[in-house]
Each structure stands twice: as structure tokens, then as C-alpha cells.
Amino acid sequence: MRRAIYILVALLAATFAAHAGSAPSAPQGGRVVDRIVARIEGDIILQSQVRELGAFQQLLEGHAESDDQLLSELIEQWMVQTEAAASHFPDPAQTEVDREMTRLAASFASPEAYSAKLRELELSAEEVRRMLTRQIYIERYLDYKFRPTVQIEAADIDAYYKNELLPELAKQKQPAPRQADVEEQIREVLVQRGISNLAAKWLDETKSRLKIEQAASGVKP
């Protein structure tokens, strides 16, 4: 869960990129190149999905988590997406997905550099769009589910300003803004932090009630 939220300093990340239950990859040279690495209720997660999530993370952030962490994220994404779909939570607008695709491509030095990175990671533009769409969908649902219960007090904003923002800006040798000028941004950062904490607790509780079976040999490259 790691789509970064930045305000004055880098603060929180929540990346949701996963999919479950898709068809296995085709054999290459007579060798099966995909396998089931986990079963959740009636669905499955494939090794190819672990690889795909890792490539997506490398595209966005320049590095990927370990295979075990990637599998854990895929399981959590399945949990969020399953509940969201059951509640008929709406898909993100295509215009929003378009903006995210444009922003991602613009983060590279040139369109050619972006295309080269996709080739290096063996990702198609369609796969990136699908994963970005899913990421937005999951983030929106968690925000919808938990934002109303997050309460931020004036003391929380004051503590963040003094104990986190000012030291970070001093470390970067950046001028400190007046607290009044950044209170709304700080509030949103703290709300996002609260959403992340509540989501983590909910995921742990939900996971304990599900039938989840992981491959005994673990995820292999």
C-alpha cells in the first residue's frame, strides 16, 4: 500500500496494486512459467501477479519489495477489493486514471525513457493503466471507509508541526512556514496517517477470519 502522499516533506505511502484470479501465463519452450502461490477463499494468486506487482513498484518507486511482502500485499488488496466490489463502490473516473497515467509518464526524462523502462520491466501500457486503476479504486474505498472515523485535534497538529515538520525542514535547510499557513495540509497528512492505521488494523482482523493457503515452498522468482 504505497502510493506516496507528499506535503512539504514526504510522509505516508499507501500502494495498492494487485489483482487475483487471472489466467496463468502461457508456457514458454514447453516449460510452465506460472503457478499458484496462494489461495484465498475461492480465488487464487499467481506467481506472475507477484512479478507484475514488483515490476509496477519498480516503475513507480525505483525498487520493489521482497516476494513475500509482495504476496502479502496482493492478499490484502484482494481483501479490500472484494469488500469494495460487494458494496458496489464505483470505479474511478477514466479522466482521473488518464491524469495519473500522464503524471507517471511525465516523471521520466522523456517519453522515450518511459517507454524504455516499460520494456525493461516487461510491462505494457495497458497493464500499467489497469494497475493504476486498481490502485486508485482501493485507495478511494479505504478513504471512504475510514475517513469519517478519524479525528484530528489541534494538539495533534501542533505536535506534528513542532516534532516532525520543523525538524525535517531544518535537516533539509529549508525555511519554516508559519504553523497557521500549513495547518490544513498537516491535518490532511494526519488524516491519511489515521486512515492507514485503521486500515492496517482492519486488514489484520479480516485476514484472521479468511481461509488463506500459501504455497508451502513460498514465492520463487
FIVEX-529322 format. One record per atom (N, C-alpha, C): residue number from 0; residue in one letter; atom name; x, y, z. Coordinates in steps of 0.02 Angstrom, whole numbers, plus 50000, padded with zeros to 5 digits. Layout:
N
NUM_A_CA_X_Y_Z
...
This chain:
221
0_M_N_50042_49942_50000
0_M_CA_50000_50000_50000
0_M_C_50044_50061_50000
1_R_N_50059_50086_49942
1_R_CA_50116_50130_49942
1_R_C_50111_50187_49893
2_R_N_50053_50213_49880
2_R_CA_50051_50272_49837
2_R_C_50067_50333_49879
3_A_N_50125_50366_49869
3_A_CA_50151_50416_49916
3_A_C_50108_50479_49917
4_I_N_50098_50507_49977
4_I_CA_50065_50571_49987
4_I_C_50117_50618_50013
5_Y_N_50129_50674_49978
5_Y_CA_50181_50721_49998
5_Y_C_50150_50787_50017
6_I_N_50173_50816_50076
6_I_CA_50156_50884_50094
6_I_C_50214_50913_50132
7_L_N_50250_50957_50097
7_L_CA_50310_50990_50122
7_L_C_50367_50941_50132
8_V_N_50353_50885_50161
8_V_CA_50403_50831_50166
8_V_C_50367_50766_50148
9_A_N_50405_50716_50129
9_A_CA_50375_50652_50113
9_A_C_50348_50622_50177
10_L_N_50286_50595_50175
10_L_CA_50255_50575_50237
10_L_C_50229_50503_50236
11_L_N_50179_50489_50196
11_L_CA_50147_50424_50201
11_L_C_50145_50390_50133
12_A_N_50143_50326_50132
12_A_CA_50134_50291_50069
12_A_C_50080_50239_50078
13_A_N_50036_50229_50029
13_A_CA_49987_50178_50029
13_A_C_49978_50149_49960
14_T_N_50020_50094_49939
14_T_CA_50019_50068_49871
14_T_C_49973_50009_49869
15_F_N_49922_50017_49820
15_F_CA_49878_49960_49814
15_F_C_49878_49940_49741
16_A_N_49913_49891_49732
16_A_CA_49912_49869_49663
16_A_C_49912_49794_49663
17_A_N_49858_49766_49642
17_A_CA_49854_49694_49643
17_A_C_49797_49670_49599
18_H_N_49797_49608_49581
18_H_CA_49739_49577_49552
18_H_C_49743_49503_49567
19_A_N_49684_49470_49568
19_A_CA_49683_49400_49585
19_A_C_49639_49362_49536
20_G_N_49655_49298_49529
20_G_CA_49612_49254_49491
20_G_C_49619_49258_49416
21_S_N_49671_49288_49389
21_S_CA_49679_49291_49316
21_S_C_49709_49226_49290
22_A_N_49707_49219_49223
22_A_CA_49729_49156_49193
22_A_C_49805_49150_49195
23_P_N_49830_49088_49201
23_P_CA_49903_49078_49203
23_P_C_49935_49100_49138
24_S_N_50000_49116_49142
24_S_CA_50038_49133_49082
24_S_C_50047_49072_49039
25_A_N_50056_49084_48974
25_A_CA_50065_49029_48928
25_A_C_50134_48998_48937
26_P_N_50141_48932_48926
26_P_CA_50206_48901_48931
26_P_C_50254_48929_48879
27_Q_N_50317_48931_48896
27_Q_CA_50369_48953_48850
27_Q_C_50420_48897_48844
28_G_N_50434_48877_48782
28_G_CA_50482_48824_48771
28_G_C_50463_48759_48806
29_G_N_50397_48746_48812
29_G_CA_50375_48684_48843
29_G_C_50377_48684_48918
30_R_N_50396_48742_48949
30_R_CA_50403_48744_49022
30_R_C_50347_48788_49050
31_V_N_50313_48766_49103
31_V_CA_50261_48805_49135
31_V_C_50295_48862_49173
32_V_N_50276_48924_49159
32_V_CA_50310_48981_49189
32_V_C_50266_49016_49241
33_D_N_50212_48986_49260
33_D_CA_50169_49016_49310
33_D_C_50144_48962_49357
34_R_N_50126_48983_49417
34_R_CA_50098_48935_49464
34_R_C_50060_48972_49518
35_I_N_50018_48935_49553
35_I_CA_49978_48964_49607
35_I_C_50023_48971_49669
36_V_N_50024_49030_49698
36_V_CA_50064_49041_49758
36_V_C_50020_49051_49820
37_A_N_49955_49064_49810
37_A_CA_49910_49070_49868
37_A_C_49838_49060_49845
38_R_N_49798_49035_49891
38_R_CA_49726_49029_49881
38_R_C_49691_49068_49936
39_I_N_49642_49108_49916
39_I_CA_49602_49147_49964
39_I_C_49529_49131_49951
40_E_N_49498_49098_49999
40_E_CA_49429_49077_49989
40_E_C_49425_49040_49923
41_G_N_49386_49064_49874
41_G_CA_49381_49028_49810
41_G_C_49426_49056_49756
42_D_N_49469_49102_49772
42_D_CA_49512_49134_49722
42_D_C_49585_49114_49730
43_I_N_49625_49132_49680
43_I_CA_49696_49115_49681
43_I_C_49739_49176_49666
44_I_N_49801_49173_49688
44_I_CA_49852_49222_49669
44_I_C_49908_49184_49634
45_L_N_49930_49210_49578
45_L_CA_49980_49177_49538
45_L_C_50049_49208_49547
46_Q_N_50100_49169_49533
46_Q_CA_50168_49194_49537
46_Q_C_50178_49252_49489
47_S_N_50145_49249_49430
47_S_CA_50151_49304_49382
47_S_C_50125_49369_49409
48_Q_N_50075_49366_49453
48_Q_CA_50048_49427_49483
48_Q_C_50098_49458_49533
49_V_N_50135_49414_49567
49_V_CA_50187_49439_49612
49_V_C_50240_49475_49572
50_R_N_50261_49444_49516
50_R_CA_50311_49476_49473
50_R_C_50285_49543_49447
51_E_N_50222_49544_49426
51_E_CA_50193_49605_49397
51_E_C_50191_49662_49448
52_L_N_50170_49646_49510
52_L_CA_50168_49697_49562
52_L_C_50239_49724_49576
53_G_N_50288_49679_49577
53_G_CA_50356_49701_49588
53_G_C_50380_49748_49532
54_A_N_50363_49732_49470
54_A_CA_50382_49775_49414
54_A_C_50347_49842_49419
55_F_N_50284_49842_49440
55_F_CA_50246_49904_49448
55_F_C_50277_49948_49502
56_Q_N_50298_49917_49557
56_Q_CA_50331_49956_49610
56_Q_C_50396_49985_49585
57_Q_N_50433_49947_49546
57_Q_CA_50496_49973_49519
57_Q_C_50483_50032_49472
58_L_N_50429_50029_49434
58_L_CA_50412_50083_49389
58_L_C_50396_50147_49428
59_L_N_50358_50140_49482
59_L_CA_50336_50197_49521
59_L_C_50391_50223_49568
60_E_N_50429_50178_49598
60_E_CA_50473_50198_49653
60_E_C_50546_50180_49643
61_G_N_50561_50143_49591
61_G_CA_50631_50126_49578
61_G_C_50654_50064_49613
62_H_N_50612_50033_49653
62_H_CA_50631_49971_49687
62_H_C_50567_49933_49705
63_A_N_50575_49870_49720
63_A_CA_50518_49828_49738
63_A_C_50530_49793_49804
64_E_N_50476_49774_49838
64_E_CA_50481_49736_49900
64_E_C_50501_49664_49885
65_S_N_50514_49627_49937
65_S_CA_50529_49555_49930
65_S_C_50467_49519_49905
66_D_N_50477_49459_49878
66_D_CA_50421_49420_49853
66_D_C_50370_49406_49908
67_D_N_50394_49391_49969
67_D_CA_50347_49377_50024
67_D_C_50305_49439_50040
68_Q_N_50336_49498_50039
68_Q_CA_50299_49559_50052
68_Q_C_50250_49574_49995
69_L_N_50271_49561_49934
69_L_CA_50227_49572_49877
69_L_C_50166_49527_49882
70_L_N_50176_49464_49901
70_L_CA_50120_49417_49908
70_L_C_50073_49441_49963
71_S_N_50101_49464_50019
71_S_CA_50060_49489_50073
71_S_C_50018_49548_50050
72_E_N_50047_49592_50010
72_E_CA_50010_49649_49983
72_E_C_49955_49627_49937
73_L_N_49969_49577_49895
73_L_CA_49918_49552_49849
73_L_C_49859_49523_49888
74_I_N_49873_49488_49942
74_I_CA_49819_49460_49984
74_I_C_49777_49517_50013
75_E_N_49810_49568_50038
75_E_CA_49774_49625_50067
75_E_C_49733_49661_50014
76_Q_N_49761_49668_49954
76_Q_CA_49725_49700_49901
76_Q_C_49662_49661_49882
77_W_N_49668_49595_49882
77_W_CA_49609_49553_49869
77_W_C_49555_49567_49921
78_M_N_49575_49573_49984
78_M_CA_49527_49584_50038
78_M_C_49490_49651_50028
79_V_N_49528_49703_50013
79_V_CA_49497_49769_50004
79_V_C_49452_49769_49943
80_Q_N_49478_49744_49888
80_Q_CA_49439_49746_49826
80_Q_C_49376_49704_49830
81_T_N_49379_49647_49865
81_T_CA_49320_49605_49872
81_T_C_49266_49640_49910
82_E_N_49283_49673_49966
82_E_CA_49233_49709_50004
82_E_C_49206_49769_49965
83_A_N_49250_49805_49932
83_A_CA_49229_49863_49894
83_A_C_49180_49844_49838
84_A_N_49196_49789_49803
84_A_CA_49153_49767_49749
84_A_C_49085_49744_49776
85_A_N_49085_49711_49834
85_A_CA_49023_49687_49864
85_A_C_48978_49746_49885
86_S_N_49009_49802_49901
86_S_CA_48969_49861_49920
86_S_C_48952_49905_49861
87_H_N_48970_49881_49801
87_H_CA_48956_49918_49738
87_H_C_48989_49986_49737
88_F_N_49049_49989_49765
88_F_CA_49087_50052_49764
88_F_C_49105_50068_49692
89_P_N_49094_50130_49670
89_P_CA_49103_50147_49599
89_P_C_49176_50147_49577
90_D_N_49187_50129_49514
90_D_CA_49253_50132_49485
90_D_C_49277_50204_49479
91_P_N_49342_50215_49478
91_P_CA_49367_50284_49468
91_P_C_49350_50309_49398
92_A_N_49342_50374_49392
92_A_CA_49329_50404_49327
92_A_C_49389_50395_49282
93_Q_N_49377_50382_49218
93_Q_CA_49432_50372_49171
93_Q_C_49475_50435_49164
94_T_N_49445_50493_49174
94_T_CA_49484_50555_49172
94_T_C_49536_50557_49227
95_E_N_49519_50529_49286
95_E_CA_49566_50526_49341
95_E_C_49623_50478_49325
96_V_N_49606_50422_49295
96_V_CA_49657_50374_49275
96_V_C_49702_50405_49222
97_D_N_49672_50441_49176
97_D_CA_49712_50475_49124
97_D_C_49763_50522_49156
98_R_N_49741_50560_49206
98_R_CA_49786_50607_49239
98_R_C_49844_50571_49272
99_E_N_49829_50514_49304
99_E_CA_49882_50477_49338
99_E_C_49931_50447_49287
100_M_N_49905_50423_49231
100_M_CA_49949_50397_49179
100_M_C_49995_50451_49152
101_T_N_49967_50510_49141
101_T_CA_50006_50566_49116
101_T_C_50059_50587_49166
102_R_N_50040_50590_49229
102_R_CA_50087_50609_49282
102_R_C_50144_50559_49288
103_L_N_50128_50495_49282
103_L_CA_50179_50444_49287
103_L_C_50228_50451_49229
104_A_N_50203_50457_49168
104_A_CA_50246_50463_49110
104_A_C_50290_50525_49115
105_A_N_50261_50579_49142
105_A_CA_50298_50643_49147
105_A_C_50352_50640_49200
106_S_N_50351_50590_49244
106_S_CA_50403_50585_49295
106_S_C_50469_50559_49266
107_F_N_50468_50537_49203
107_F_CA_50528_50515_49169
107_F_C_50556_50571_49125
108_A_N_50619_50566_49107
108_A_CA_50653_50620_49071
108_A_C_50621_50634_49003
109_S_N_50593_50583_48972
109_S_CA_50563_50591_48906
109_S_C_50515_50533_48893
110_P_N_50471_50540_48844
110_P_CA_50427_50484_48826
110_P_C_50467_50422_48807
111_E_N_50524_50433_48776
111_E_CA_50567_50376_48756
111_E_C_50594_50340_48817
112_A_N_50613_50379_48868
112_A_CA_50639_50348_48929
112_A_C_50585_50308_48965
113_Y_N_50524_50334_48964
113_Y_CA_50468_50298_48995
113_Y_C_50455_50233_48958
114_S_N_50453_50236_48892
114_S_CA_50441_50176_48852
114_S_C_50497_50124_48863
115_A_N_50558_50149_48868
115_A_CA_50615_50103_48879
115_A_C_50608_50068_48947
116_K_N_50586_50105_48997
116_K_CA_50577_50075_49063
116_K_C_50523_50022_49062
117_L_N_50469_50035_49026
117_L_CA_50416_49985_49020
117_L_C_50443_49922_48988
118_R_N_50483_49929_48936
118_R_CA_50512_49870_48903
118_R_C_50558_49833_48950
119_E_N_50598_49870_48987
119_E_CA_50645_49838_49034
119_E_C_50607_49797_49086
120_L_N_50551_49824_49110
120_L_CA_50513_49790_49162
120_L_C_50462_49741_49134
121_E_N_50458_49737_49068
121_E_CA_50410_49693_49033
121_E_C_50339_49709_49054
122_L_N_50323_49774_49054
122_L_CA_50256_49798_49068
122_L_C_50228_49833_49007
123_S_N_50165_49820_48991
123_S_CA_50133_49857_48938
123_S_C_50096_49918_48966
124_A_N_50081_49966_48924
124_A_CA_50043_50024_48946
124_A_C_49975_50004_48972
125_E_N_49946_49952_48941
125_E_CA_49880_49928_48964
125_E_C_49884_49898_49034
126_E_N_49939_49862_49049
126_E_CA_49948_49833_49116
126_E_C_49957_49888_49168
127_V_N_49996_49939_49150
127_V_CA_50006_49995_49196
127_V_C_49941_50030_49210
128_R_N_49901_50042_49158
128_R_CA_49837_50075_49167
128_R_C_49791_50034_49212
129_R_N_49790_49968_49201
129_R_CA_49748_49925_49242
129_R_C_49768_49929_49315
130_M_N_49834_49927_49328
130_M_CA_49857_49928_49398
130_M_C_49847_49996_49430
131_L_N_49855_50049_49392
131_L_CA_49841_50116_49419
131_L_C_49767_50123_49435
132_T_N_49724_50097_49392
132_T_CA_49652_50100_49404
132_T_C_49634_50063_49468
133_R_N_49664_50004_49477
133_R_CA_49650_49965_49537
133_R_C_49677_50001_49599
134_Q_N_49735_50031_49593
134_Q_CA_49765_50068_49649
134_Q_C_49721_50125_49671
135_I_N_49696_50164_49622
135_I_CA_49652_50220_49638
135_I_C_49588_50194_49671
136_Y_N_49560_50141_49643
136_Y_CA_49498_50113_49669
136_Y_C_49505_50092_49742
137_I_N_49559_50058_49758
137_I_CA_49569_50034_49826
137_I_C_49581_50092_49874
138_E_N_49621_50140_49853
138_E_CA_49635_50198_49895
138_E_C_49570_50237_49910
139_R_N_49530_50246_49857
139_R_CA_49467_50282_49865
139_R_C_49421_50245_49915
140_Y_N_49419_50180_49910
140_Y_CA_49375_50142_49954
140_Y_C_49398_50147_50027
141_L_N_49463_50140_50039
141_L_CA_49488_50145_50107
141_L_C_49475_50215_50136
142_D_N_49483_50266_50094
142_D_CA_49468_50334_50116
142_D_C_49394_50340_50135
143_Y_N_49351_50314_50093
143_Y_CA_49278_50315_50105
143_Y_C_49261_50277_50169
144_K_N_49293_50222_50180
144_K_CA_49277_50178_50237
144_K_C_49300_50207_50304
145_F_N_49360_50237_50305
145_F_CA_49390_50256_50369
145_F_C_49394_50331_50383
146_R_N_49392_50374_50333
146_R_CA_49400_50446_50345
146_R_C_49349_50472_50397
147_P_N_49285_50452_50394
147_P_CA_49237_50480_50441
147_P_C_49254_50466_50515
148_T_N_49294_50414_50528
148_T_CA_49308_50397_50598
148_T_C_49373_50427_50624
149_V_N_49411_50460_50580
149_V_CA_49475_50489_50601
149_V_C_49462_50559_50629
150_Q_N_49484_50569_50691
150_Q_CA_49475_50634_50724
150_Q_C_49544_50665_50737
151_I_N_49554_50726_50713
151_I_CA_49617_50761_50723
151_I_C_49605_50822_50767
152_E_N_49642_50826_50822
152_E_CA_49635_50882_50868
152_E_C_49689_50935_50855
153_A_N_49677_50995_50881
153_A_CA_49726_51049_50873
153_A_C_49794_51029_50902
154_A_N_49793_50992_50957
154_A_CA_49855_50970_50988
154_A_C_49894_50923_50942
155_D_N_49859_50884_50903
155_D_CA_49893_50838_50856
155_D_C_49929_50878_50802
156_I_N_49896_50930_50777
156_I_CA_49927_50972_50726
156_I_C_49988_51008_50754
157_D_N_49981_51034_50815
157_D_CA_50037_51069_50847
157_D_C_50097_51022_50856
158_A_N_50083_50961_50879
158_A_CA_50137_50913_50891
158_A_C_50172_50894_50826
159_Y_N_50133_50885_50773
159_Y_CA_50163_50867_50709
159_Y_C_50207_50925_50684
160_Y_N_50182_50985_50689
160_Y_CA_50219_51043_50665
160_Y_C_50286_51049_50701
161_K_N_50284_51042_50768
161_K_CA_50345_51051_50808
161_K_C_50392_50992_50806
162_N_N_50364_50932_50808
162_N_CA_50405_50872_50817
162_N_C_50425_50837_50753
163_E_N_50388_50850_50699
163_E_CA_50403_50815_50636
163_E_C_50420_50862_50579
164_L_N_50377_50911_50567
164_L_CA_50389_50955_50510
164_L_C_50450_51000_50519
165_L_N_50453_51035_50575
165_L_CA_50509_51082_50585
165_L_C_50577_51046_50585
166_P_N_50584_50990_50620
166_P_CA_50649_50955_50617
166_P_C_50667_50932_50547
167_E_N_50618_50909_50509
167_E_CA_50632_50886_50441
167_E_C_50654_50944_50397
168_L_N_50620_51001_50402
168_L_CA_50639_51059_50362
168_L_C_50708_51085_50382
169_A_N_50722_51083_50447
169_A_CA_50788_51104_50470
169_A_C_50842_51059_50442
170_K_N_50829_50995_50440
170_K_CA_50877_50947_50412
170_K_C_50890_50962_50339
171_Q_N_50839_50984_50304
171_Q_CA_50845_50999_50232
171_Q_C_50867_51071_50220
172_K_N_50878_51108_50276
172_K_CA_50898_51178_50271
172_K_C_50846_51219_50232
173_Q_N_50783_51205_50247
173_Q_CA_50727_51240_50215
173_Q_C_50696_51288_50266
174_P_N_50670_51345_50243
174_P_CA_50637_51391_50289
174_P_C_50573_51361_50317
175_A_N_50557_51378_50378
175_A_CA_50497_51351_50411
175_A_C_50438_51398_50399
176_P_N_50382_51372_50374
176_P_CA_50322_51413_50366
176_P_C_50289_51425_50433
177_R_N_50246_51474_50436
177_R_CA_50205_51484_50496
177_R_C_50158_51425_50503
178_Q_N_50146_51404_50565
178_Q_CA_50101_51347_50576
178_Q_C_50032_51360_50546
179_A_N_50008_51421_50554
179_A_CA_49941_51437_50529
179_A_C_49936_51427_50453
180_D_N_49992_51436_50419
180_D_CA_49991_51431_50346
180_D_C_49989_51358_50321
181_V_N_50006_51311_50364
181_V_CA_50009_51241_50341
181_V_C_49964_51195_50382
182_E_N_49920_51224_50422
182_E_CA_49878_51182_50465
182_E_C_49834_51135_50426
183_E_N_49804_51159_50371
183_E_CA_49759_51115_50333
183_E_C_49798_51059_50300
184_Q_N_49857_51074_50276
184_Q_CA_49898_51020_50246
184_Q_C_49919_50969_50299
185_I_N_49937_50994_50358
185_I_CA_49956_50948_50412
185_I_C_49896_50906_50432
186_R_N_49838_50937_50436
186_R_CA_49778_50899_50454
186_R_C_49766_50841_50405
187_E_N_49774_50855_50341
187_E_CA_49763_50802_50291
187_E_C_49815_50747_50298
188_V_N_49878_50765_50311
188_V_CA_49929_50715_50322
188_V_C_49910_50670_50381
189_L_N_49887_50700_50435
189_L_CA_49869_50661_50495
189_L_C_49806_50619_50482
190_V_N_49760_50645_50442
190_V_CA_49702_50605_50423
190_V_C_49724_50544_50384
191_Q_N_49769_50554_50335
191_Q_CA_49794_50497_50296
191_Q_C_49830_50447_50340
192_R_N_49868_50471_50388
192_R_CA_49901_50426_50435
192_R_C_49850_50386_50475
193_G_N_49798_50419_50497
193_G_CA_49745_50385_50534
193_G_C_49711_50332_50492
194_I_N_49696_50349_50429
194_I_CA_49665_50301_50383
194_I_C_49711_50240_50375
195_S_N_49775_50253_50366
195_S_CA_49823_50198_50357
195_S_C_49824_50153_50419
196_N_N_49824_50182_50478
196_N_CA_49825_50142_50540
196_N_C_49761_50101_50548
197_L_N_49704_50132_50535
197_L_CA_49640_50096_50541
197_L_C_49635_50040_50488
198_A_N_49659_50054_50428
198_A_CA_49657_50003_50376
198_A_C_49701_49944_50394
199_A_N_49760_49957_50421
199_A_CA_49805_49903_50441
199_A_C_49773_49858_50494
200_K_N_49740_49889_50542
200_K_CA_49707_49851_50595
200_K_C_49650_49809_50566
201_W_N_49611_49839_50522
201_W_CA_49555_49804_50491
201_W_C_49580_49745_50449
202_L_N_49634_49756_50411
202_L_CA_49661_49702_50370
202_L_C_49684_49643_50413
203_D_N_49717_49658_50468
203_D_CA_49740_49604_50512
203_D_C_49680_49565_50540
204_E_N_49629_49600_50561
204_E_CA_49570_49567_50590
204_E_C_49533_49526_50537
205_T_N_49527_49554_50477
205_T_CA_49492_49519_50423
205_T_C_49531_49457_50401
206_K_N_49596_49465_50396
206_K_CA_49638_49409_50373
206_K_C_49631_49348_50419
207_S_N_49622_49361_50484
207_S_CA_49617_49305_50532
207_S_C_49553_49265_50522
208_R_N_49503_49294_50487
208_R_CA_49440_49259_50477
208_R_C_49435_49225_50409
209_L_N_49485_49235_50367
209_L_CA_49483_49207_50299
209_L_C_49521_49141_50295
210_K_N_49502_49101_50247
210_K_CA_49539_49041_50232
210_K_C_49592_49058_50180
211_I_N_49655_49063_50202
211_I_CA_49710_49082_50158
211_I_C_49762_49026_50160
212_E_N_49779_49000_50103
212_E_CA_49830_48948_50098
212_E_C_49885_48972_50051
213_Q_N_49947_48974_50077
213_Q_CA_50004_48993_50035
213_Q_C_50043_48932_50016
214_A_N_50074_48933_49958
214_A_CA_50115_48877_49935
214_A_C_50168_48861_49985
215_A_N_50177_48797_50000
215_A_CA_50224_48777_50053
215_A_C_50295_48798_50037
216_S_N_50312_48800_49974
216_S_CA_50381_48817_49954
216_S_C_50392_48892_49949
217_G_N_50339_48933_49960
217_G_CA_50346_49005_49957
217_G_C_50348_49030_49886
218_V_N_50358_49094_49878
218_V_CA_50360_49125_49813
218_V_C_50431_49122_49786
219_K_N_50438_49096_49726
219_K_CA_50505_49092_49695
219_K_C_50508_49136_49634
220_P_N_50567_49163_49619
220_P_CA_50574_49204_49559
220_P_C_50565_49162_49496
